């Protein structure tokens, strides 16, 4: 039997749009703490508060995003959320005070939360059913490529221009390009429990309201487990630049760090594709989280063990980036597929929003707790917290989450 085509035209478009939205996000992420510190004179805890607002708003909108994506024309939800996501970058240009920036940044999380759910659900829709598990894994490559390129571009632009305004313009233009690409995606009519409705129809599906339409209750432990990994990356991605400069004595290495992290992500996605095709989800997840834990531990342990040995610290610093990338590249598609495989076909949007809600909760807690702990005890203590939370997540998976998934799995071809 001939295999169905994975890289179809619509799938490639959705991946390109996903690259654009995450490029716009990551081109600013590592530099926003510096912007708030230098431009507004914000303290460490205030920086954590301002940056966490984005994630908290995205988190609050995620459950409703899943319901709207499952209940209304997905193309319409996608275009509205992408349009709002792009427009908010103009708000950064207009924010002249810390309070205004806080408001804009916090509100910006709303369309981001809806957009990531809508775009990833559309990606699932345009994939052939026989290649869906594999395709979900490759879909993340667009995130990984943006993470590899965007921070490097952002750091490069800032290094030579010292202009945050130019960075905001770059993010705005790239987001508009992504919106334009998504506008050309063609979606087929969808089958739901109550019948068939064209994506071009303005009417909503009449799906009964229930808690399971906003959060996938069947996958609650998978989501809870994901919180630990989101927490770890939340601290790392937002405080890496300042930690590297103040504690490790590494200046200008943030872009290289994220590039190496993304190389690890890309390599693991490509290498893990075979395991995903075979449905070995729990294997991919377990392997990924252990590799990530080693990376986070190496990151924080080496400066403590060998203070003053800059060469060893540099090796550990950049080596941890590759390990964390390799680990996350294995565990992310595995956890996403596990969540989708405990959901019915009519709950794809809810399943996607659930795993993203969990990641957002972790990211938000990481940003907030990281800021508070670093203010009280220093950045070293904040990153030791990362190791402890990540280790708790690994233990949770092997002791409970793996068996939880296997009991609720609706797809017999995966394990």
N, C-alpha and C positions, 0 to 999 in steps of 0.2 A: 504493500500500500504506500503510495507516494505521500511524503510528509508535506503538511500544509506550510505555506510561505510565512516565515516569521517576520521578516523585514519588509512588510507591506508599506505602501505610501503613507497611509494615515498614521501608522505606528511611528514612522520616522518623523513625521510632522509633530506629533505629540511629544516625542523625545526632544526635538529641537526647541519646542516651546518651553519644555521643562528645563532645558539647559539655560534658556534665557532668563527664566524667572529666578533660578537659583544663582545665576551669575550676578544678577542685579542685587540679590540678597548678600552673597558672599563678598562682593567687591567692597562692601562697607563694613561687614561684621568685625574683622580684626582691628579696624582703625577707629571705630566709634568710641571705644573707651579713651583713646588718645584725644579724639575730637572734643569729647565732653570735658576732659581734664584741661586741655590747653585753651579751648575756646570759651568755656563757661566756668572754669575753675572748680569743677565738681570733685567732691571727695570720693573715695573708693566705694563707700556704702551707697552714696547717691548714684554713682555710675551703675552699680548693681540694680538699684531700684528702677532707674530709667530704662535700662536695657531689658529688664525682666517684664516690663509692661507689655512689650511687643508679644512675647511668648504667652503671657497670661490671656491677652485678648484673643490670640489665635486659638488658645485652648478653650475659651468660653464659646467660641463660634463653631468649633469642630463638630460637636454633636448635631447642631442644626444643619451644618454643611452636609453631613452624611444623609440626613433626612431629605434635604432639598435635592441633592444629587440623585437620590433614589425615587423621588416623588415628582420632580419637574423635569422639563427638557434639559438634559445635561449640557447641551451646547449653549443654551441660554445662561445657565448658572455659571458655566465656564467663562463666557465672554464678559459677563457683568463683573465677576470677581477679578478677572485679569485686568479689566479696565480700571477698576478702583485701585488695585495693587499698583499699577503704573502711576496713576495720578498722585498718589501719596508721596512719591519721591520728590515731586515739586514742592510739597509741604516742607521738606527738610530745607529747601532753599529759602523758603519764606520765614522759617522759625528763627526769630532774632533773640529770643530769650530761652533760658533753660526750661521754663515752664511750658512755653509753646512747643519746644522740641519734645518734651515729655508727652504732651498731648498728641502731637502728630505721630510720634513713634509708637505710642500705645494703641492708637486707633488703626495704625497701619497693620497691626497684627491680625485684624479682623479679615480683610480680604485675602491676606496671605493664607490664613487658616482654611478659608473656603476654596481658594484656588488650588492648593496642593491636593485637597481631597478630590475636587472636580477633575483635575488634569490626570491624576493617577487612575481614577475610575474610568475615564474615557480611554486611557491606555489599555486597560483590561478589556474594554468593550471592543476595541479594534484588533485585538489579538485573536488568532484562531484558537479554538478551545484546546486543541491537542498540543499547542506550544505555549499555553498560558503561564504555567509555572516557570518555565525557562524565560519567557518574555518579561515577566515581572522582575526577575533577577537582572536582566540586561537593561531594563528601564532605568534602574538606579545608576547606570553608567553616565547618564546625562547629568545627574546630580554630582557624580564624582569628578567628571571633567570640568564642570563649573567650579568645583571646589579647588581643583588643581590650578586652574587658570585665573579665576577672579581675584583671590587674595594677592597673587603675584602681581597682577595688573594694578590692583589698588595700591599696594605698597610701592610699586615702581612709579606710578603717577604721583603719589604723595611725596616720594623721595625727591623727585626732580621739579615738582611744581609747588609743593606745600599748599595745594589748593583742595580743600574739601569740597568746595563748590563744584569744581570740575568732576569730582567723583560722584556727586549727587546727579549731575547731568548725565554722566555715563550710565548710571543705574537706570535713570528715567528712560533714556533712548533705547537701551537693551530691552527693558520691560515692554515698551511699545512694540518693538520688533517681535517679541514673543507673542503678544496679543494678535498681531497681524498673521503670524503663522497659524495659530490655533483657529483663526477665523476661517481658514480654508479646509479644515478637517471635515470629512463627511461621515455621519453616523447613521447606522441602519435603525429601523424601528426596533423597539425593545419589547420582549415578552415579559409580562409580570403576572402575578397571581390573578389579577382581575381582567386580563386580556392584553391586547396589543395596542400600542399608541406610538405614532410617529414622533421622532425627535423634533420635527418641525411644528408639531401641534403646540398651541399655547395652553392647552388644558393640562391640569396636573393629574397624575395617577391618584386614584382614590384608595390609598393605602391606609389601613387603620392605624391610628396613633397608639403607640405603646412605647414603654421605656426602651425596648430592644431596637426601636427605630432611631434612637439617638446615641446609644452606646451598646455595643454587642456584648450582652451579658454572658453569652456562651464562651466568650473569650477573655473574661475579666482577669484571670491569672496571667495569661500571656501579656496582656496590657500592663499589669502591675509589674511584671518582670522587666518590661521594656523601660519603665520609669528609671530604673537604676542606671541603664546605659545612656539614657538621655541626660541624666544628671551629670554623669562623667564628662560627656562631650560638651555640655553647657558651660561648665567651668573652664574646660580646655580652650574652646573656641573663642571665648570672650575675654579671658585673662592671660592668654598665652603671650601676647606682645609685651604687656607690662611685666609679667613674671620673668620672661626671658631677659628683659632689659635690667630689671632691678635685682634679681636674685642670681641669674646665671651669667650675667654680663654679656649677653648675646644681643647685639643690636642689628636690625635689618634682616633677621633670620626668619621672620614670621611667614613671609611669602614662600620661602624655600620649605619651611616646615609643612605648610598646607599642601604644597606641591607633592612632597614625598608621601604625605598622608593619602593624597588622592591617587598617586601611583599604586600604593598598596591597595586602595579600594578597587581600582580598575583591574589590577592583577587578580585579586580575589574573586571579583565578579566573573572574569573570564575562566579562571580555574574552577570556580564553583559551579559553572554552568552545567557541567556534566553531572554533578551530584544532584542538581535541581531537576534535570531531565529525568533522572532515575527516582525522583521523589524523596531523596534523603534529606529532608528538612531538619530533623532533629540533629543529624550528624553535622550539617553545615552550621547550625546555631551553636552547638557545643564547641566545635572547633574554633569558631570565630570569637566567642566570648573569652575563651582561655587565652588566645593570642592577644586580644585587647588588654586583658588584665596584666599580662606580662609587659606590654608596652607602657601602660600607665605606671606600673611599679618601677620600671626602668627609668622613666621620666623623672620621678621624684626622688628615687633612691640614690642615684649616682652623685648628685650634688652634695648629698648628706655624707656619703661614704668617702668621696674624694674631693673635698673642698680645695680649691686652688689649682686642681689639675684640669685646666681648661680644655685640653685635647680630649680627655676621657669624657668630660661633661658634654662636649660638642657631639661626640659619637653617640652618647646615650640620648641626647636631645633629638638628633635627627633619626637615630635608629628607632626611637619610640614612635616617631611619626609614621614610619613604614609599618611597624607592627600594629599600631592602632588602626591604620587604614586597612591592613589585611584582615584584622579581626572584624571590624565593622562591616566590611564588604561581604563577609560570610554571614554574619548574624542578621543584618537588616533584611535582605530578601527572604531569609528563612522565617523570621518572625512575621513578616508581612504575609507570606504564603500560609503560614500556620493560622493566622487570624482569618484569612479569606476561606480557608478550608474547614473552619468550624462554623461558617456562615452559609446561609442559603444564597442562591443566585440573585434573589431580589434584595439582598442586603450587602451587596458589594460596596456601595458607597459608605454604609455604616461600618463595615469591616475596615475599610481604609481610614475612615475618620477615627476609629477606635485606636488603631496602632499609632496614628499621628497624634491623637490626644495624649496617649501615654508618653510618647517622645516629648511632646510639648510640656507636660507636667514635669518630667525630669529636667528638661532644659531650663524651664522657668525656676524650678527649685535650685538648680545648679548655679544659675546666674545670681539669684538672690542670696542664697546661702554662701556662695563663694565670695560675694562682695562683703557680707557681714563678717565672715570668718577672717578674711584677709585684713579687714579693718581692725579687728580685735587681736588677732594672733599672727597675722602675716600671710603672705601668699603660699609659703611652704605648708602651713597648716591646712589651707584651703585645698591644696592638691593631695595631701595625705587623706583628706576626707573623700576625695575622688576614688582613691584606691580602695578604701574601706567599703564605700557604697557599691563600687563595681564588683568587689569580691562577694558581697552579699547577693548581688544579682546572679552571679555564677552559681553560688550555692543554691539559690532558690530554683534555678532551672533544673539542675540535676536531681534535687530532692523532691521537687513537686511539679514544676511546669511541664516537663517532658511527658510524664504520665497523664497529666491533665489534658494535654493536647491529644494524645493517642486515644483517650477515652471518648473525646468529642469529635474527632476527625470524621468528616462526611465524605471524604475522598479516599477510597481504598487503595489508590495507586500511590499515595504518599505516606510517609511514615516519619 
